[in-house]
Amino acid sequence: MNLGSEERVFLVAAWGEGVNLTCGSTEDLKALAKAAAAWYEGVPLAELHAAAPFLEVGTLAAAHERGPEHAVAEKWRGYLEPGLSVDLDLIRAAYAEPRLRALFPFTSHGSLQLSRCTGWPFSYDVSKIHPLGGGRYAVQHRGEKFAMVPAYTAQEAVALVVARMPETWGPAVAGTEHELRDRESC
């Protein structure tokens, strides 16, 4: 929770398993206390929003609440919508591959990245695909320097990422990279 510097306002964000599930602001301390009590009791996000309408709950947060497979599907759905500033050919090629479609997609600096968990910090062990322009792509494996050559088609880049993935990877699980590593070390 943060306080406003110019006026009395309480800014709140509620996180769970590495995901910002809801956020909002209010000037009403009683409303904030009611929201905090509901959060503490573990009420579903829709009930939390009903109890504290100043809190926003997005479609991705609601999908996270239903489970990691729903969060993954919702994130892919958002990327597959035309008009976003992502390389749609690359997104479609990655989505067509079942092993990648089961991972949580995100973009950073124009590259498509995939996580084995749905919360932040993400797992950064799946190879990244960088658009180079002209329908060509570079693949960067974890621990290796970025190189623009060789360049691949979207389908070739996707196949290369899948070929480097251990069979045990996927589908994405709820939580953060740290929680994923803890589960895998047991």
C-alpha positions as MATLAB code, in Angstrom:
seq = 'MNLGSEERVFLVAAWGEGVNLTCGSTEDLKALAKAAAAWYEGVPLAELHAAAPFLEVGTLAAAHERGPEHAVAEKWRGYLEPGLSVDLDLIRAAYAEPRLRALFPFTSHGSLQLSRCTGWPFSYDVSKIHPLGGGRYAVQHRGEKFAMVPAYTAQEAVALVVARMPETWGPAVAGTEHELRDRESC';
ca = [
       0.000    0.000    0.000;
       1.154    3.544   -0.765;
      -0.153    6.905    0.331;
      -0.766    9.916   -1.894;
       1.628   12.831   -1.420;
      -0.741   15.687   -2.357;
      -4.049   14.365   -1.049;
      -5.349   11.604    1.160;
      -5.502    8.570   -1.067;
      -4.542    4.971   -0.490;
      -3.049    3.075   -3.421;
      -3.211   -0.677   -3.133;
      -2.064   -3.655   -5.191;
      -2.627   -7.260   -4.173;
      -0.275   -9.937   -5.455;
      -0.390  -13.705   -5.252;
       2.001  -16.289   -6.730;
       3.924  -13.574   -8.557;
       0.839  -12.046  -10.194;
      -0.728   -8.632   -9.634;
      -4.296   -9.804   -9.091;
      -5.937   -6.485   -8.287;
      -5.129   -2.839   -7.736;
      -6.900    0.428   -7.125;
      -7.095    3.528   -5.006;
      -9.498    4.993   -2.493;
      -9.730    7.934   -0.132;
     -11.889    5.890    2.241;
      -9.889    4.155    4.977;
     -12.913    2.051    5.974;
     -13.280    0.793    2.394;
      -9.592   -0.074    2.388;
      -9.942   -1.972    5.673;
     -12.970   -3.858    4.301;
     -10.972   -4.807    1.192;
      -7.991   -5.902    3.271;
     -10.214   -8.072    5.461;
     -11.800   -9.693    2.401;
      -8.351  -10.328    0.884;
      -7.126  -11.811    4.149;
     -10.166  -14.134    4.230;
      -9.256  -15.335    0.726;
     -12.475  -14.388   -1.017;
     -12.536  -14.887   -4.810;
     -11.559  -11.862   -6.890;
     -15.118  -11.217   -8.088;
     -16.321  -11.071   -4.470;
     -13.369   -8.875   -3.555;
     -14.310   -6.447   -6.323;
     -17.956   -6.495   -5.168;
     -16.865   -5.719   -1.595;
     -14.405   -3.046   -2.747;
     -15.448   -1.648   -6.161;
     -12.379    0.616   -6.250;
     -10.288   -2.506   -6.859;
      -9.891   -3.507  -10.499;
      -9.752   -7.140  -11.561;
      -8.636   -7.777  -15.133;
      -9.350  -10.776  -17.325;
      -5.800  -12.098  -16.913;
      -6.057  -11.916  -13.114;
      -9.391  -13.746  -13.222;
      -7.791  -16.396  -15.455;
      -4.908  -16.789  -12.987;
      -7.445  -17.414  -10.242;
      -8.978  -20.284  -12.263;
      -5.594  -21.973  -12.715;
      -2.335  -21.811  -14.646;
      -3.777  -23.367  -17.804;
      -6.387  -20.577  -17.913;
      -3.732  -17.892  -17.380;
      -1.642  -19.346  -20.215;
      -4.659  -19.502  -22.551;
      -5.687  -15.922  -21.713;
      -2.187  -14.560  -22.284;
      -1.941  -16.314  -25.669;
      -5.429  -15.049  -26.587;
      -4.295  -11.490  -25.946;
      -1.205  -11.886  -28.123;
      -3.162  -13.476  -30.960;
      -5.428  -10.432  -31.305;
      -4.509   -8.370  -34.371;
      -3.386   -4.821  -33.758;
      -0.988   -5.424  -30.909;
       2.614   -4.401  -31.359;
       3.911   -7.977  -31.441;
       5.135  -10.006  -34.394;
       1.915  -11.867  -35.209;
       3.646  -14.330  -37.566;
       5.989  -15.344  -34.753;
       3.165  -15.557  -32.209;
       1.107  -17.742  -34.544;
       4.068  -20.039  -35.271;
       4.818  -20.447  -31.556;
       1.145  -20.983  -30.712;
       0.889  -23.701  -33.378;
       3.493  -25.745  -31.467;
       1.698  -27.610  -28.612;
       4.738  -27.643  -26.291;
       5.150  -23.866  -26.560;
       1.406  -23.211  -26.403;
       1.453  -24.841  -22.929;
       3.973  -22.267  -21.648;
       3.270  -18.720  -20.431;
       4.190  -16.240  -23.191;
       5.536  -12.747  -22.625;
       7.465  -10.222  -24.660;
      10.429   -8.070  -23.767;
      12.311   -5.729  -26.076;
      10.475   -7.194  -29.054;
      11.450  -10.793  -28.307;
       9.035  -13.623  -27.607;
       9.831  -15.344  -24.351;
       8.158  -18.294  -22.709;
       8.019  -19.177  -19.045;
       7.471  -22.494  -17.330;
       5.622  -20.619  -14.565;
       2.878  -17.997  -14.698;
       4.167  -15.592  -12.029;
       6.957  -13.068  -11.899;
       9.822  -13.535  -11.773;
       9.346  -15.810  -14.747;
      11.603  -18.728  -15.603;
      14.082  -17.541  -18.189;
      15.338  -20.974  -19.198;
      13.312  -21.387  -22.395;
      15.122  -19.972  -25.454;
      14.022  -16.517  -26.682;
      13.051  -15.655  -30.243;
      14.024  -12.208  -31.545;
      12.405  -10.762  -34.694;
      15.079   -9.416  -37.047;
      12.729   -8.023  -39.697;
      11.919   -9.332  -43.121;
      10.399  -12.526  -41.733;
      13.691  -13.625  -40.153;
      14.323  -14.512  -36.511;
      17.230  -15.160  -34.175;
      17.095  -17.700  -31.363;
      18.951  -16.997  -28.132;
      19.514  -19.868  -25.742;
      19.974  -19.233  -22.021;
      23.543  -18.384  -21.156;
      24.515  -17.693  -24.759;
      25.198  -14.295  -26.301;
      22.705  -12.859  -28.745;
      23.686  -13.313  -32.389;
      21.793  -12.225  -35.495;
      23.140  -15.138  -37.500;
      22.053  -17.639  -38.346;
      18.592  -16.268  -39.072;
      15.550  -18.519  -39.237;
      11.966  -18.425  -40.426;
       9.380  -18.252  -37.631;
       8.684  -21.986  -37.956;
      12.395  -22.864  -37.931;
      12.990  -20.705  -34.848;
      10.079  -22.355  -33.042;
      11.359  -25.832  -33.965;
      14.820  -24.926  -32.654;
      13.387  -23.762  -29.320;
      11.368  -26.970  -28.957;
      14.386  -29.112  -29.866;
      16.357  -27.532  -26.983;
      13.592  -28.068  -24.411;
      13.834  -31.053  -22.066;
      10.805  -33.363  -22.338;
       9.927  -32.613  -18.699;
       9.223  -28.914  -19.391;
       5.579  -27.925  -19.530;
       2.865  -27.170  -19.055;
       3.402  -23.926  -17.127;
       2.659  -24.053  -13.402;
       1.293  -21.381  -11.070;
       3.827  -19.409   -9.101;
       7.225  -17.839   -9.582;
      10.546  -19.108  -10.880;
      11.677  -19.574   -7.271;
       8.647  -21.727   -6.449;
       9.196  -23.724   -9.652;
      12.819  -24.424   -8.671;
      11.727  -25.439   -5.153;
       9.214  -27.942   -6.621;
      11.802  -29.373   -8.999;
      14.419  -29.828   -6.272;
      12.162  -32.142   -4.241;
];
